[in-house]
């Protein structure tokens, strides 16, 4: 039990310099740094980021079924950017990983899902009722399908939040476990451990990108269902 407590202590929002609540400031740090990128001389990084956001804008427009110019995709691009920045910030030493906490992921997922549901039930009530019963369902199974679809709909913010937090926690725990074995191993195995840590870091970088993309895409799909 003590070992598990020490293992999960890497996710505790504590700091020896500031108050523990100041660790959450790393969450909004990207909002202050990213806009400054567009005021400097264009570089490869800025061009790459512009290409990524343009590609996401086109893909989200396709998922939402939008024709022509529309700003509805920008909220999902902003969510993608915020999660991606926090996932990458957590890979650096001594930086608080806010995306590994349910208090952060639920804060993103729950208001998005709730706004979709309120908008759908107010403006497209008949469509929302029809969505509870898939096309071609036998009359005998309709009450059960309504119950199943309702439960499936209500657990969506939870699955969004838990998926993101669990994936970030799993990778960080694995790197922490390997890092704690460093002082107790011989020099002959140290090179193998170093290669494994680098490979894990590359894998976690890929997971940081994939999970932010999955969160944004699923939010876009949930939004398209209410239109």
SERO-4910 file (N, C-alpha, C, O; in steps of 0.05 Angstrom, whole numbers):
BEGIN
 pado doro    nc1    nc2    nc3   cac1   cac2   cac3    cc1    cc2    cc3    oc1    oc2    oc3
  Unk    A     17    -24      0      0      0      0     17     25      0     11     45    -14
  Unk    A     39     24     15     57     47     17     71     52    -10     75     75    -18
  Unk    A     78     29    -24     91     32    -50     72     44    -70     80     61    -86
  Unk    A     46     36    -70     27     46    -88     22     76    -83     18     92   -101
  Unk    A     22     84    -57     19    112    -50     42    129    -61     37    150    -72
  Unk    A     66    119    -58     89    133    -68     89    134    -98     98    154   -110
  Unk    A     79    113   -111     78    112   -140     59    133   -151     65    146   -171
  Unk    A     35    135   -139     16    154   -149     21    182   -140      7    201   -148
  Unk    A     41    186   -122     47    212   -113     59    230   -134     60    255   -131
  Unk    A     67    218   -157     78    235   -179     56    252   -192     62    271   -206
  Unk    A     31    245   -187      9    260   -198     -3    281   -178    -21    295   -185
  Unk    A      9    282   -154     -1    301   -134      6    329   -141     29    334   -149
  Unk    A    -13    348   -139     -7    376   -146      7    390   -123     -6    406   -109
  Unk    A     32    384   -119     47    396    -97     72    410   -108     82    402   -129
  Unk    A     81    430    -94    104    445   -102    117    457    -77    104    465    -58
  Unk    A    144    457    -77    158    468    -54    161    498    -55    170    510    -35
  Unk    A    154    510    -78    158    539    -81    131    554    -78    128    572    -62
  Unk    A    111    545    -93     85    557    -93     65    539    -78     71    517    -71
  Unk    A     42    550    -74     20    534    -63     12    512    -82     16    515   -106
  Unk    A      1    491    -72     -6    468    -89    -26    476   -111    -25    465   -133
  Unk    A    -43    495   -105    -63    503   -126    -49    518   -149    -61    519   -171
  Unk    A    -25    528   -146    -11    542   -167     -2    523   -189      5    531   -211
  Unk    A     -1    497   -183      7    477   -203    -12    476   -226     -5    470   -248
  Unk    A    -38    483   -220    -58    482   -241    -54    505   -261    -68    506   -282
  Unk    A    -36    524   -255    -31    546   -273    -18    536   -299    -20    549   -320
  Unk    A     -6    512   -298      6    501   -322    -15    494   -343     -9    491   -367
  Unk    A    -40    491   -334    -62    485   -352    -67    507   -372    -72    503   -395
  Unk    A    -67    532   -362    -73    555   -379    -48    569   -390    -50    590   -402
  Unk    A    -25    557   -385      0    569   -395      0    571   -425     11    590   -436
  Unk    A    -11    551   -438    -12    551   -468    -28    573   -479    -22    583   -501
  Unk    A    -49    582   -464    -66    604   -474    -50    630   -475    -57    648   -490
  Unk    A    -29    632   -458    -13    656   -458     10    654   -478     20    674   -488
  Unk    A     20    630   -483     44    626   -500     37    623   -529     50    634   -546
  Unk    A     16    608   -536      9    602   -564      2    627   -580     11    630   -602
  Unk    A    -14    646   -569    -20    670   -585      5    686   -592      5    700   -612
  Unk    A     26    685   -575     50    700   -581     65    689   -605     81    704   -617
  Unk    A     60    664   -613     73    652   -636     66    667   -661     83    668   -680
  Unk    A     43    678   -663     33    691   -688     43    720   -691     37    733   -711
  Unk    A     57    730   -670     68    757   -672     97    757   -679    109    779   -681
  Unk    A    109    734   -681    138    733   -688    141    725   -717    122    720   -731
  Unk    A    166    725   -726    172    718   -754    164    689   -759    170    671   -743
  Unk    A    149    683   -781    140    656   -786    164    636   -787    184    642   -799
  Unk    A    160    613   -775    180    593   -774    168    566   -782    144    565   -788
  Unk    A    184    545   -783    174    519   -790    154    509   -770    134    496   -778
  Unk    A    158    515   -745    139    506   -724    112    519   -728     91    506   -725
  Unk    A    112    545   -734     87    559   -737     73    549   -762     48    546   -762
  Unk    A     88    544   -784     76    534   -808     64    506   -804     43    499   -814
  Unk    A     79    489   -788     69    463   -782     43    464   -766     24    449   -772
  Unk    A     42    481   -746     18    484   -730     -5    495   -746    -28    487   -742
  Unk    A      0    513   -765    -21    523   -782    -32    502   -800    -56    500   -805
  Unk    A    -15    485   -811    -24    462   -827    -40    442   -811    -60    432   -822
  Unk    A    -33    438   -786    -48    419   -769    -76    430   -764    -96    415   -766
  Unk    A    -77    455   -756   -104    467   -750   -121    469   -775   -145    465   -774
  Unk    A   -109    474   -798   -125    475   -823   -136    448   -830   -159    445   -838
  Unk    A   -119    427   -827   -128    400   -832   -151    392   -813   -170    379   -822
  Unk    A   -148    398   -788   -168    392   -768   -194    407   -775   -216    396   -772
  Unk    A   -192    432   -783   -215    448   -790   -231    434   -813   -255    433   -812
  Unk    A   -217    425   -833   -230    412   -856   -243    385   -847   -265    379   -856
  Unk    A   -229    370   -830   -240    344   -822   -264    348   -804   -284    333   -807
  Unk    A   -263    367   -786   -286    372   -768   -310    383   -783   -333    377   -776
  Unk    A   -305    398   -804   -327    408   -821   -341    384   -835   -365    384   -837
  Unk    A   -325    365   -843   -336    341   -856   -353    325   -836   -374    315   -843
  Unk    A   -343    322   -811   -358    307   -791   -384    321   -783   -404    308   -778
  Unk    A   -383    347   -783   -407    363   -775   -426    367   -798   -448    376   -794
  Unk    A   -417    360   -823   -434    364   -846   -438    393   -853   -460    401   -862
  Unk    A   -417    409   -849   -419    438   -854   -409    444   -882   -388    434   -891
  Unk    A   -423    460   -897   -415    469   -923   -407    498   -921   -420    515   -909
  Unk    A   -384    505   -935   -374    532   -934   -361    539   -908   -354    522   -892
  Unk    A   -356    565   -904   -342    574   -880   -360    574   -856   -383    582   -858
  Unk    A   -350    563   -834   -365    562   -809   -346    561   -786   -326    546   -787
  Unk    A   -351    576   -765   -333    576   -742   -339    556   -721   -327    557   -699
  Unk    A   -358    537   -726   -365    517   -706   -342    498   -699   -341    487   -678
  Unk    A   -323    495   -718   -301    476   -713   -280    488   -695   -264    473   -684
  Unk    A   -280    514   -691   -258    526   -676   -258    518   -647   -237    516   -634
  Unk    A   -282    512   -636   -283    504   -608   -270    477   -604   -257    472   -584
  Unk    A   -273    459   -624   -261    433   -622   -231    434   -627   -215    418   -616
  Unk    A   -223    452   -645   -194    456   -649   -181    467   -624   -158    460   -617
  Unk    A   -195    485   -610   -185    496   -585   -183    475   -563   -163    474   -548
  Unk    A   -203    457   -562   -201    435   -543   -178    417   -549   -163    408   -531
  Unk    A   -174    410   -575   -151    394   -583   -125    407   -575   -107    394   -565
  Unk    A   -123    433   -580    -98    448   -573    -92    448   -543    -70    444   -535
  Unk    A   -113    452   -528   -110    453   -498   -101    426   -487    -83    425   -471
  Unk    A   -114    405   -496   -107    378   -486    -79    370   -496    -64    359   -480
  Unk    A    -73    376   -521    -47    369   -532    -24    383   -517     -4    371   -510
  Unk    A    -28    409   -511     -8    424   -497     -4    412   -468     19    410   -459
  Unk    A    -26    406   -455    -23    396   -427    -11    368   -427      4    361   -409
  Unk    A    -18    351   -447     -6    325   -449     25    327   -453     40    312   -440
  Unk    A     34    345   -470     62    348   -475     76    361   -451     99    354   -445
  Unk    A     63    379   -438     75    391   -414     80    371   -392    100    373   -377
  Unk    A     63    351   -390     66    330   -370     90    312   -375     98    298   -357
  Unk    A    101    312   -399    124    295   -406    150    308   -396    170    294   -394
  Unk    A    150    333   -390    174    347   -380    177    342   -350    157    340   -336
  Unk    A    201    341   -340    205    336   -311    195    360   -294    198    383   -302
  Unk    A    184    353   -271    176    373   -251    154    391   -261    151    414   -251
  Unk    A    138    383   -281    115    398   -290     90    382   -284     89    358   -291
  Unk    A     71    395   -272     46    382   -264     30    373   -289     25    388   -307
  Unk    A     21    347   -289      5    336   -311    -25    339   -304    -36    321   -291
  Unk    A    -37    360   -313    -65    365   -306    -84    347   -321   -105    340   -311
  Unk    A    -76    338   -345    -93    320   -361    -95    292   -350   -111    276   -361
  Unk    A    -80    285   -330    -83    259   -317   -102    259   -294   -105    239   -280
  Unk    A   -116    281   -289   -135    284   -267   -163    286   -278   -168    301   -298
  Unk    A   -182    272   -266   -210    273   -274   -222    301   -270   -241    308   -284
  Unk    A   -212    316   -251   -222    343   -247   -217    361   -271   -232    380   -276
  Unk    A   -196    355   -287   -191    370   -311   -206    358   -335   -219    374   -350
  Unk    A   -206    332   -338   -219    320   -362   -249    322   -360   -262    327   -380
  Unk    A   -260    319   -336   -289    322   -333   -298    351   -337   -320    356   -347
  Unk    A   -281    370   -329   -287    398   -334   -290    404   -363   -304    423   -371
  Unk    A   -275    390   -380   -277    394   -409   -301    378   -420   -316    388   -437
  Unk    A   -303    353   -412   -323    335   -425   -352    341   -417   -369    342   -434
  Unk    A   -356    346   -391   -384    349   -381   -398    374   -393   -420    371   -402
  Unk    A   -385    398   -392   -400    421   -404   -405    418   -434   -425    427   -444
  Unk    A   -386    405   -449   -390    401   -477   -414    383   -482   -432    390   -498
  Unk    A   -415    360   -469   -437    341   -472   -463    354   -463   -483    350   -477
  Unk    A   -463    368   -441   -487    380   -430   -498    401   -450   -522    403   -454
  Unk    A   -480    417   -461   -489    438   -480   -501    425   -505   -521    435   -517
  Unk    A   -489    403   -514   -500    389   -538   -528    378   -532   -547    381   -548
  Unk    A   -532    366   -508   -557    355   -501   -579    376   -498   -601    373   -508
  Unk    A   -572    398   -484   -592    420   -481   -600    432   -507   -624    436   -512
  Unk    A   -580    436   -525   -586    447   -551   -603    428   -568   -623    436   -581
  Unk    A   -597    402   -567   -611    383   -583   -640    379   -574   -658    378   -590
  Unk    A   -644    377   -547   -671    372   -537   -689    397   -539   -713    394   -541
  Unk    A   -677    421   -540   -693    445   -543   -700    450   -572   -723    457   -578
  Unk    A   -681    447   -589   -684    455   -617   -691    432   -636   -704    436   -657
  Unk    A   -684    408   -629   -689    385   -646   -700    362   -629   -689    340   -628
  Unk    A   -722    367   -616   -734    348   -597   -742    322   -612   -736    300   -602
  Unk    A   -755    324   -634   -764    300   -649   -741    284   -658   -742    259   -657
  Unk    A   -720    297   -667   -696    282   -676   -683    268   -653   -673    246   -656
  Unk    A   -682    280   -629   -670    268   -606   -685    243   -597   -674    223   -589
  Unk    A   -712    245   -598   -728    222   -591   -724    199   -612   -722    176   -604
  Unk    A   -723    207   -637   -719    186   -658   -691    173   -656   -688    150   -663
  Unk    A   -672    188   -645   -645    177   -642   -643    156   -621   -625    140   -621
  Unk    A   -663    155   -603   -663    135   -581   -670    107   -592   -665     87   -578
  Unk    A   -683    106   -615   -691     80   -626   -678     77   -654   -686     91   -672
  Unk    A   -658     60   -657   -645     57   -683   -664     47   -704   -683     33   -698
  Unk    A   -659     54   -729   -677     47   -751   -677     16   -754   -656      4   -754
  Unk    A   -700      5   -758   -703    -24   -762   -705    -40   -736   -704    -65   -737
  Unk    A   -708    -27   -713   -711    -41   -688   -739    -54   -686   -758    -40   -691
  Unk    A   -741    -79   -679   -767    -92   -675   -783    -78   -653   -771    -69   -633
  Unk    A   -809    -77   -655   -826    -63   -635   -822    -75   -607   -824    -60   -587
  Unk    A   -817   -101   -605   -814   -113   -579   -789   -103   -565   -789   -100   -540
  Unk    A   -768    -97   -580   -743    -88   -568   -741    -58   -564   -721    -48   -553
  Unk    A   -761    -43   -573   -759    -14   -572   -755     -3   -543   -739     14   -539
  Unk    A   -771    -13   -523   -767     -2   -496   -738     -8   -486   -727      9   -472
  Unk    A   -727    -31   -492   -700    -37   -483   -680    -20   -498   -660    -12   -486
  Unk    A   -684    -15   -523   -665      1   -539   -665     30   -529   -644     43   -528
  Unk    A   -689     40   -521   -690     67   -509   -674     68   -484   -660     88   -479
  Unk    A   -676     48   -467   -661     47   -442   -631     45   -447   -616     60   -435
  Unk    A   -624     28   -466   -595     24   -472   -583     50   -484   -561     58   -476
  Unk    A   -598     63   -503   -588     87   -515   -586    110   -495   -568    126   -497
  Unk    A   -605    111   -477   -604    132   -456   -580    129   -438   -566    148   -432
  Unk    A   -575    104   -429   -552     99   -412   -526    105   -428   -507    117   -417
  Unk    A   -525     96   -453   -502    101   -470   -496    130   -473   -474    139   -475
  Unk    A   -518    146   -475   -515    175   -479   -506    188   -453   -490    207   -454
  Unk    A   -515    179   -431   -508    192   -405   -480    186   -396   -469    202   -381
  Unk    A   -468    164   -404   -441    157   -395   -420    169   -414   -396    164   -410
  Unk    A   -428    183   -435   -409    193   -454   -388    212   -442   -365    209   -447
  Unk    A   -397    232   -425   -376    250   -413   -357    234   -395   -334    241   -393
  Unk    A   -368    214   -381   -350    198   -364   -330    182   -380   -306    180   -372
  Unk    A   -338    170   -402   -320    155   -418   -299    173   -431   -275    165   -434
  Unk    A   -307    197   -440   -288    216   -451   -267    223   -430   -243    223   -436
  Unk    A   -276    229   -406   -257    238   -385   -239    216   -376   -215    220   -373
  Unk    A   -251    192   -371   -235    170   -360   -215    160   -381   -193    153   -374
  Unk    A   -223    159   -407   -204    150   -428   -179    167   -428   -157    157   -429
  Unk    A   -183    193   -428   -160    211   -429   -142    209   -404   -118    207   -406
  Unk    A   -155    210   -381   -140    209   -356   -126    182   -352   -102    181   -344
  Unk    A   -139    160   -359   -127    133   -355   -103    129   -374    -83    118   -365
  Unk    A   -105    138   -398    -83    135   -417    -58    151   -408    -36    142   -411
  Unk    A    -63    175   -398    -41    191   -389    -29    180   -363     -4    181   -360
  Unk    A    -45    170   -345    -35    158   -320    -19    133   -326      2    129   -314
  Unk    A    -28    116   -344    -15     90   -350     14     95   -360     32     82   -350
  Unk    A     17    112   -378     44    117   -389     63    130   -368     86    122   -367
  Unk    A     52    148   -353     69    161   -332     77    142   -310     99    143   -300
  Unk    A     59    124   -303     65    104   -283     87     85   -292    105     77   -277
  Unk    A     85     77   -318    105     59   -329    132     72   -330    152     59   -323
  Unk    A    134     97   -337    159    111   -337    170    115   -309    194    114   -305
  Unk    A    152    120   -290    160    123   -262    171     97   -251    192     97   -237
  Unk    A    158     75   -257    168     49   -248    196     43   -259    213     34   -244
  Unk    A    200     48   -285    226     43   -296    247     62   -285    270     54   -281
  Unk    A    239     87   -281    258    106   -270    266    100   -241    289    105   -233
  Unk    A    248     88   -225    255     81   -198    274     57   -196    287     54   -175
  Unk    A    275     41   -217    294     18   -216    322     26   -224    340      9   -222
  Unk    A    327     50   -232    353     59   -241    375     56   -220    396     44   -226
  Unk    A    371     66   -196    393     64   -176    400     36   -167    422     31   -157
  Unk    A    382     17   -171    387    -11   -161    397    -30   -182    401    -54   -177
  Unk    A    403    -21   -207    412    -39   -227    442    -34   -233    453    -14   -225
  Unk    A    454    -53   -247    482    -51   -253    486    -34   -279    467    -28   -293
  Unk    A    511    -27   -283    518    -10   -307    513    -25   -333    509    -13   -353
  Unk    A    514    -52   -332    510    -67   -357    482    -65   -367    477    -67   -391
  Unk    A    463    -62   -349    435    -60   -357    426    -31   -360    404    -26   -370
  Unk    A    443    -12   -351    435     16   -352    430     26   -380    411     41   -384
  Unk    A    446     17   -399    442     25   -427    415     15   -438    401     29   -452
  Unk    A    408    -10   -431    382    -21   -439    359     -6   -427    339     -1   -441
  Unk    A    362      2   -402    341     17   -389    338     45   -401    316     55   -404
  Unk    A    360     57   -409    359     83   -422    345     82   -449    329     99   -455
  Unk    A    351     61   -464    338     58   -490    308     53   -486    292     64   -501
  Unk    A    301     37   -466    273     32   -460    258     58   -452    235     63   -460
  Unk    A    272     74   -436    259    100   -428    255    119   -451    234    132   -453
  Unk    A    275    120   -470    272    137   -493    249    127   -511    233    142   -521
  Unk    A    247    100   -514    225     89   -530    198     95   -517    179    100   -531
  Unk    A    197     93   -491    172     99   -476    164    129   -479    141    135   -482
  Unk    A    185    146   -479    180    174   -482    168    180   -510    150    197   -513
  Unk    A    179    167   -530    169    170   -558    140    160   -559    123    172   -571
  Unk    A    135    137   -546    108    126   -546     89    144   -532     66    147   -541
  Unk    A     97    156   -509     80    174   -495     74    199   -511     52    211   -508
  Unk    A     93    208   -527     89    231   -544     67    225   -564     50    241   -570
  Unk    A     68    200   -575     47    192   -594     20    190   -581      0    197   -592
  Unk    A     20    179   -556     -5    177   -541    -17    204   -535    -41    208   -536
  Unk    A      1    224   -529     -9    251   -523    -23    263   -547    -43    277   -544
  Unk    A    -12    258   -571    -25    268   -595    -51    253   -601    -72    265   -607
  Unk    A    -50    226   -599    -73    210   -606    -96    215   -588   -119    218   -597
  Unk    A    -91    217   -562   -113    221   -542   -126    248   -545   -150    250   -542
  Unk    A   -111    269   -551   -123    295   -555   -139    295   -581   -160    308   -582
  Unk    A   -130    281   -601   -145    279   -626   -171    263   -622   -192    271   -632
  Unk    A   -169    241   -607   -193    224   -602   -214    240   -586   -238    239   -592
  Unk    A   -205    255   -566   -224    271   -550   -238    291   -568   -262    295   -566
  Unk    A   -223    305   -585   -235    325   -602   -254    313   -623   -275    324   -629
  Unk    A   -246    291   -635   -262    278   -655   -288    267   -643   -310    271   -655
  Unk    A   -287    254   -620   -311    244   -607   -330    267   -599   -354    264   -601
  Unk    A   -318    289   -590   -335    312   -583   -349    323   -608   -372    331   -607
  Unk    A   -335    323   -631   -347    332   -656   -369    313   -665   -390    322   -674
  Unk    A   -365    287   -662   -386    267   -669   -410    270   -651   -433    268   -661
  Unk    A   -406    275   -625   -429    279   -608   -444    304   -615   -469    305   -613
  Unk    A   -430    324   -624   -443    349   -632   -459    345   -658   -481    356   -662
  Unk    A   -448    329   -676   -462    324   -702   -488    309   -699   -506    310   -716
  Unk    A   -491    293   -677   -515    277   -673   -539    294   -665   -562    284   -669
  Unk    A   -535    318   -655   -558    334   -646   -567    353   -668   -587    368   -664
  Unk    A   -554    353   -692   -562    371   -713   -579    356   -734   -588    367   -753
***
